[in-house]
């Protein structure tokens, strides 16, 4: 078992009035790994990230972030952490270089110009350094935001839905950069709604209604769900979704592209539900391993 943890917190809790936004969450992220932080909107992901980097004070909980008590050493943790917010939060009327130079100045970095030059090169922004941030596409804004997070050479990156609203190529390029940073020993905790991104992570944690309800590798989370999934394809498969939802043993019947995924925990019940359609020559019904999205739909409905 790893003993060097970038994040190692227990019982992390945050309340806003009568609402418990984060409810006794335990997270232990080994140094140098990339962890995906998943959950629907309002589940507590952003609140958790803000507590870890010292922007919110936890109501309960103990533990360390980068080896320091996260409750009493928040300022030191901030100095060694890069935090990328959900929304682009830099100055649109400044160029890329001017934004980075200003951020470097706020951090009080020595050799500011050299550090900005190095970061521009590292994030492949040199050719665009004089473009105004407001004129950048979503993917380039994202790259600028990551560059700003990296200026002070952090050991931990907390990225809050960093790829929302950018095109698939920009997402892929961004994740290539994340794994490049991880190879240098930087620990990354990234929240996302994209299942393909979750599958790029060393491990994932799933939070719902402020509670952590699943963790592990993608394969472990899928296996631990005990979910069984049948995939229905062919002409007329779409009309079965409404028919099968609510049938005994069917937890959910959901379309993914042209295929209907019919999932539940009891194989015999699923077989009975699908039996009337087995002889339809226009349909193909086969059992397949559940996808991560199948599992998350199951977890969400189970919690509700």
N, C-alpha and C positions, 0 to 999 in steps of 0.2 A: 504493500500500500504506500502511496506517496506520502511524504512527510512535509514537503515544502509546498505550502498553500499560499497562493496569491490572495484568495478570499477564503475565510474560514469563520463563518458567523452562525450563531444558533439563536433561535427564538426571536428572530427579527420581527418587530411588530410596530405598526404605525396606525394611529387612529385620528380621524378628523371628526370631532364631535361624537355622535353616536355610531358613526360608520368606521369599521375596522378595514382599512385599505390593504394592509399586509398583516397576516395572522400567523405569528410564530413560525417563520420560514427559516429553514436551515440550508445553507449553501456552503459547500467546500470545493473550491476550484483549484486544482494543482497548478503550480506555476508553469507557464509556457503552453497551456492548452487553450483551445477555442471552444467555448461553451455557448450553446444557443439557449435563449431565454424566451419561452413561448407562452402564449395565452391570449384570449380575446381582449378587445378593448375594455379598459376599466378593470382588468384583472389584478392590477397591482405591480406590473412590471416596471413602469417608470418610477413609481414611488420607491420601490426596492433599490433601483439603480441610484436614485438621488440620495438615499440613506447611505449607501455604500461609499459614495464619493464625498459625503459630508455636506451636501446641500440641504438635507433634511435631517432633523434630529429624531432618532428612533425613540419610541416610548418604552420599548422593552428590547432586550437582546444583548448578547455579548459576543465577543470574538475579535478577529483581527482582519485587517486589510493591508497587504504588503508588509505583514509582520508587526503592524502597529494597531493598538486598540482603536477600533473604528469610532468609538464614542468620544475618546479624549484626545485623539491625535488627528482630527479631521483636516486641519490646515496642512500638516505634513503629508497626509495622504493625497490631498488635492495637488500638491506639488509634484507628485510622482504618478498621477493618474491623468489620462486623457479622456474627456467626456464629450461625446458627440450627441447633440440633442436631436429630437425628432424633426424639428424644423430648422431650416438654414438660418443661422443666427449671426452672420457676419455682415459687413457693411457693403451694400450693393453699389454705392457710389465711389468705392475705392477699388483699385485694381487688385489682382491676386497678390502681387508683391506687397502692395501697401497694406493689405489686410494682414498678411503674415508678419510684416515688420511691426505693425501695431501690436499684434498679439505677443510677439517676442519682447517688445518693450514692456508690456504689462507683466510678463514673467520675470523681467529684469535680467534677461539673458546676456551674458558676455559675448563678445564677438558676434553681434546681432546679424550683421550682413552675411557673414560666413555661414551662420546657422540657417538663415533664410535661403541662401543659395543651395545649401546641402539638401534642405527639405524640398525645394522646388525640383531639384534633380531626382531625388528619391521618388517623388510622386509624379514624375514626368509632367511637370507644369511649367518648365522653363520657357518653352515657346509661347505660352499663353500668359506669361507673368504680368504683362501690361494691359491685359483685358480687364474691363470692369466686371466685378463680380455679378452685377445685375444683368449682364449680357450673356452669362454662361447658361448652358443647358443644365438640366437636373443632375446628370452624371458628373459634369465638371464642377458644379457647386459641391457635390458630395466629395469629390476628390480634394477640393480646397478645404472643406471642413475637416477631413481626415488629416491633411497637412498641418492645419492649425493645431489639431490635437497632438501631433507628433513633434512639434517644435521643441518642447522642453524635455524630449527623450524619456517619455513615461515608461514605466514597467507594467502598467495595467491600462487597458482600453475598455471603457464602458460605452457601448454604442447602442443608442436607443432608436430602433427602427431606421437604420441609416440608409436603407435602399428603397424606402417607400417612394413610389412615384417616378422611378428611373427605369430606363429601358433594359431589356434582358442582357445586352452586351455590357452595359455599364455595371450592372449587378455582377456579372461574371468577372469583369476586370477588378471590381472592388474586392470580391472574395479572393481572387488571386493575390491581391495586395495584403489582405488579412492573413493569409497563410504564409506569405513571405515574412510578415512581421512576427508571426508565431514562431517561425523557424529561427528568429533572432532571440527567442526567449521571452517575448512579450506575451502576457496573458490577455485574452480577449473574452469579454462577456457581451454578447450581442443579442438584442431582442429583435424578433422578426415574426412576420405572419406567413412567410413563404416556406413551404415544406421542403422545396429543393435546397434552400439555404440551411434549414435545420439538418439536413442530411450531410452537409459539408462540415458539421461540427464534431469535435471529439465526443462530446456528450451534450445532452439536452436536459433542460428542466422545464416543466409545464406548470404554470400557476393559474389558478381559477378562483375567483372570488376571494383573493388574498391568500389562498392556501396552496402550498406546493403539493401537487397530487401525483406527479410522476417525474422520474429522473433516471438517467442512465444513457447508454449508447442508444442509437435509434433501434437497433436489433433488440436490445434488452427491453426497451419501452414497449415495442410491438409484442414481444413474447410475453411480457408480464400482463398484458391486457387480456390474454386468453380469448381474444376476439376471433371469430370465424367469419370469413367473407366469401360469398359467392358472387361471381361477375356474370351479368346477363347482357348479351349483345344481340344485335339483329333487329329486323323490322318489327316494330311494336314494343321494343323494350322500354321506351320512354313512358308509355301508358301504364306500365306496371308499377311505377314508383308510388303513385297515389294509392293503388290497390294494396300494395304490400305494406306500406307504412301503417302501423297499428295492428297488423296481424300478429298473433301470439308467437313469440320467439324472435320476431324481427325488431332489432333495436333501431335500425335506420336503413332506409333504402334511398341512396343518394347517387345522382349522376356525376360521373367524371368523364368529360368528353362525350363519347358515344356509348359508354358502358355504364350500366347500372350496378352499383355495389350494394349488395344486400348482406347486412352484417348482424350478428347476434352472438350470444354465448353458448347456445344449446344447438348442437348439430342436428339432432332429430327434429326439433321444432322448425329449423330453417328448411330441412328437407321436406317436411310436410307443407310448409308455406309455398315452396317452389314446385312441388309435385304436379299440380294442375297444368304447369306450363312446360313440363319436360318433353311432351310429345309434339309441341308446336314446331313445325319444320322451319319456321322463320326465326326461331330463337336458339341461341347457344348458351348453355348454363354450365359453368365450370367453377370449381373451388380454386381460389388463389390466395396467397398470403395477403393479409390486410395491409393497406398502405398506412403511412404515418397519419395521414389525414383521416382515414377511417377510425384510427385509434383515438385521435383527438376529438372527433365528433362523439364517439362512444363515451369518452371521459367527461365531456361537457354535459351530455344528456344524463349520464349517471349521477353527476353532481347535482343537477337540477332536480 
